Amino acid sequence: MHALQCPACGKQCLSSSRKLFLGPARSISCASCGARVSVTWFASMALIALQSCVMVVTGVLALMLASPFSSLYTPIVIFALGSAVGTAPFLWAYVRFVPLVVRGA
């Protein structure tokens, strides 16, 4: 089954951007069959926790790589770039690997 297909009817029920804003506590209606779909708790929370760890590591690396003689903005820029580069694979993984489930059937 494709990552964006409705588990009830098998048709595409949402876009990638809409799935990124769909958490385990929120459900939406499938455009085709009207079933309430959401993402699984474990997979979504595991991926979000892993992303949080990457953000902490990125922050520590930004502080370590910045020279004490550099400006204040150097660690901020390193953190922002590292966060942007580190977040992209997690966004793709969330859309691709976090499955949809039927809620409140």
Rosetta blueprint (number, residue, H / E / L):
1 M L
2 H L
3 A L
4 L L
5 Q E
6 C L
7 P L
8 A L
9 C L
10 G L
11 K L
12 Q E
13 C L
14 L L
15 S L
16 S H
17 S H
18 R H
19 K H
20 L H
21 F L
22 L L
23 G L
24 P L
25 A L
26 R L
27 S L
28 I E
29 S E
30 C L
31 A L
32 S L
33 C L
34 G L
35 A L
36 R E
37 V E
38 S E
39 V E
40 T L
41 W H
42 F H
43 A H
44 S H
45 M H
46 A H
47 L H
48 I H
49 A H
50 L H
51 Q H
52 S H
53 C H
54 V H
55 M H
56 V H
57 V H
58 T H
59 G H
60 V H
61 L H
62 A H
63 L H
64 M H
65 L H
66 A L
67 S L
68 P L
69 F L
70 S L
71 S L
72 L L
73 Y H
74 T H
75 P H
76 I H
77 V H
78 I H
79 F H
80 A H
81 L H
82 G H
83 S H
84 A H
85 V H
86 G H
87 T H
88 A H
89 P H
90 F H
91 L H
92 W H
93 A H
94 Y H
95 V H
96 R H
97 F H
98 V L
99 P L
100 L E
101 V E
102 V E
103 R L
104 G L
105 A L
